[in-house]
């Protein structure tokens, strides 16, 4: 029986070798503590990170792609690596819980590689990260709208607004594509693998029950078999819910792509003409029209205390 429980626990946790902490479903939360939030809110941190990434992106445009004579990476490659890191950190911030969020959901934050957790949290966490990102961008838009309204002819503020919005959009599009890829390949395979392993465990228990003479052992085996069957049903339901989550992300994606293209074109025009009159309207209404209500979450909660107590 001990072997059974250890095996079950093993198959329902993430393989440490795959742990990253900076990919969808495992992103750390960068929201300040209640003390820190008195000075900085998450949207202020996002704006700061976005401006850093934009600055690096601009440097890349004029950077040399030639490798130095002594070998090593070119200036452009070094800046690309820095930009990748900055954009990843921006994604971590975007996916953090918004300051005024009404959501009761708390992401399962994994702080160390050794802290493995239930596989089923991954797609839920990733959906929550996308939803939080949409909420945070909405808040950033409102903050900039207020600044632009107070200074309608200020070129620098208007350009900063569009640059920040554009790089946040790019990150959000990346995150949607990452989730769609995981929902297409990784998560269904994870569910299928766990179903296969649990089915084998149920078969092993079924073979073991007739050989037991002690009634207490028989009841224990039957109880574990019933619990495994419950998990098997939950995995079937998880697969259905995952398809709804994937559809939600796929429906968001073309709307986000359309906004990215429009914003990019308008920003390039403003940079050439130095005219910001066309920048001060349009973003807020168009972005708020995007459906941001969260899709259903997978209701698959593993009673780890029960497993440990057997």
N, C-alpha and C positions, 0 to 999 in steps of 0.2 A: 504493500500500500504506500509506503514511504516513497518508493521508486515512482509510483503513479503520480503522486502529488508533485514531486520534483520535476517530473517530465512535463506535467501540465503547466506548472509555473514557468518553466523554461520556454515553452512554445508561445506563450502569450505575452512575452516581453520583447523589446527591441534588441536586436543583436548589437552589442556595443561597437563592433567594427563599423557599423553603418551610421553611428551617431555623429552628428556634426554640430548641432546647436545653432546653426545659421541657415537652415533650410526650412522650407515650408512645413508647418506643423511642429517645429521645434525652435522657433525664433524666441529669443529672450525678450522680456518686457522691459522697456526703457522708461516707463512712466515714473516720474519722480515720487519719492515718498511724500507723505503729507507735509513734512517739513520743507522738502525741496520744492514742492509744488507752490509754495508761497512765493518763491523767487522765479522759478521756471515751470511752465506747464508743458505737457508733451508736445503741443503744437508749436511752441517756441523752439523746442529742441529739434523738431522736424525741419523747421525753417532754417535753422542754423546748419544742420547736416546737408540740406538741399543746396544751400548757397556754397558750401565747401565743394560739393560734387560738381556744381555748375562751373566753379572757378577752375577745377581740374580739367573739366571737359573743354573749356576754352583754351587752356594751355596746350592740350593735345592737338588742337587744330594747327598750330604752328610748330609743333615739335618735329624733330628729325626722326625718320624711321630707319636711318642707317645705324648699323652697329658700330661701336667705337673700334678703333684699330687694335686695341688690347683685348677685344672680345667682350662678352657680357651683353646685357640687354640695351637696346636703343632707348633714346629719351622717350620716344612715343610709347614703347612697350612698358617702360617703367611707369609712365603716367596712366597707361591703360590698367595696369595692375592696381595702382592707387585708386583709380576711379571705380574699379570693380569692388574694392574694399569699402569705399565710401558709399557706393550704392547699396551694398549689402547692409551696411549699418543704417542707412536711410530706411531700408525695408524693415529692419528690426524696430526702428522708431515708429514708422507708419503703422505697423501691426500691433503696437502697444495699445493698451486700453485708453480710450479718449478721456480727457479730463471730466467732461460732463456726461459720460455714457450712462445710459439707464439700464444697460445690460447687466444681468446678475452673473453672467458666465465669467469664469476665471480660467485663463489658460493654465495648463499643467506645465510649469516651467521646470526644465531639466537643467540642473546646475553643474553636474559632473557626468563624465562618461559612465561612471559606475552606477549612476542612478537610472536604471532602466525602468520603463513604465509600460502600461498596457498599450498594445498596438492600436486599439480602437480609438485612442485619443487623437491620433495623428490627423485623420481627415477632418474631425471636428475642430481641432486646433487650427488647421489651415483655413477652414471656412471662417472661423472667428477672426483670424488674422486679416483676411480679405475684407470682412465687414468692418472691423476696426479701422482699416486703412481708408475705406470709403468715408467713414465718419470723420476721421482726422482731416482728410483733404477738404471736406465740406467746411470744417471749422477754419482751416487755413484760408480758404476762399473768402469767407466772411470777414476775417481779420484784414486781409488785403483790400477788400471792397471798401471797408471803412477808411483805410489809409488813402486809397485812391480818391474816394469821394471828397475827403478833406483837402487833397492836393491834386485836382484833376489835370493840371498841366505839368506835373512833376514827372519828367521823363524817367529818371532813375527808379522811382518807386514803381511805376507802371511796368518797366522792363523787368525789375526784380520779381514782381508779381507773376508775370508770365513765365519767366525762367524757372521759378520755384514750382509753379503749377505744372509746367511741362515735364520736369525731371521726376516729379512725384507721379505723374501719369505714366511715364515710361516704366518706373519701378512697379507700379500697380499692374500694368499690363504683363510685365515679366512674371509677377506673382500669380496672376490668373493662369498664364500659360504653364507655370510650374505645377499648379494644382491640377489642371486638366490632364497634364502628362501623368502625374501620380495617380489620379483617379482612373486613368485609362490602363496604366500598366502596373504600378506598384501595389496599390491598395487592393484591387481584385485578386492579385496573386497572393497577397498576404492573407486575405480572407479564405481563399481556396486552400492554401497550405494549412492554415489552422483548422479548417473543417476536416481535412484529410487526417490530420494527426488526432483530433478529438474523436473522430469516427473510429480510428484504430483503438483508442483508449477505451471507448464504450464496448467494442468487441472483446477486448481483453478482460474487462470486468464481467461481461456476460459469460465468458468461459470459466472465470474464476468462481462465480457464485455457486454453481452446483457442487463444487468440491469442498465448500466450507460447511462445517458442522455447528460451529458456535453461532447462535442467533444474533449476537451483538455484531459479529463480523459481517454477517449476511446483511443486516440492516445498514451497516456503514457502507458496504459496497453498493447496495441499492440506492442509498442516498447520494453517493458520489455519481452513480450512473445517471440519476435524474438530474443532478446539477449539470453534468456534461451535456445532457440532451437539451437543457435550457440554454447553455452557451451555443450549442449548434443552431438552435432556432434564432438566437440573437445574431449570429453570423449571417444567416440567410436574410434577416431583416436589414442588417448593416449593408449588404450588397445592394438592396433595393434603394435604401436611403442615399447611398453613395451616388447612384445614378441621378437622383434628384439634385444633389449638390453639384455634380459635374454639369448638368444641364443649366443650372443657375449661373455658373461661371462662364459657360459657353455663350449664354445670352448676354452677359455683361460685356464680353470681350469686344465685339464689333462696335458697340457704343463708345467704349473707351478709345478704340483705335480711331474712330471718326473724330473724337475730341482732340486726340493727339495731333492728327494731321492738320486740323483747322487751327489749333493753337500754334503749331510750328510755322505755318504759312503766315499767320498774322504777326507773329513775333519777328520773323525775318523781314517782313515789310516795314515794320516799325523801326527796326535797326537801321534800315537803309534810308528811310524818309525822315526819321527823327520825329515823326508825328505819332503821338500817343492817344489821339482822340478816339481811334478805333479800338483801343485796348481796354477802355474803362467799362465797357458793357459786354454782356453776352455770356461770360463764363459761368456766373452764379446760377442763372436760370437753367442753362443747359445741363450743368452738372447735377443740380438738385432734381432734375427730371429723371436721372438715372435711378433705377429701382435698386435700393440698397437693403431692403428687408432680407433678413437672413433665411436661408433655406432650412429645412428640418435637420436636426442633429441626429446622429446615430445614438440610439439609446442602448448602449452595451456597457454595463458596469460590472466589472469583475470584483467579486467579494474576496479580496486578497486575505482578509483576516480568517475567513473560513478555510481557505487553502492552508494557511500556516498552522492552524490549530489541529489539523488532522495528523 
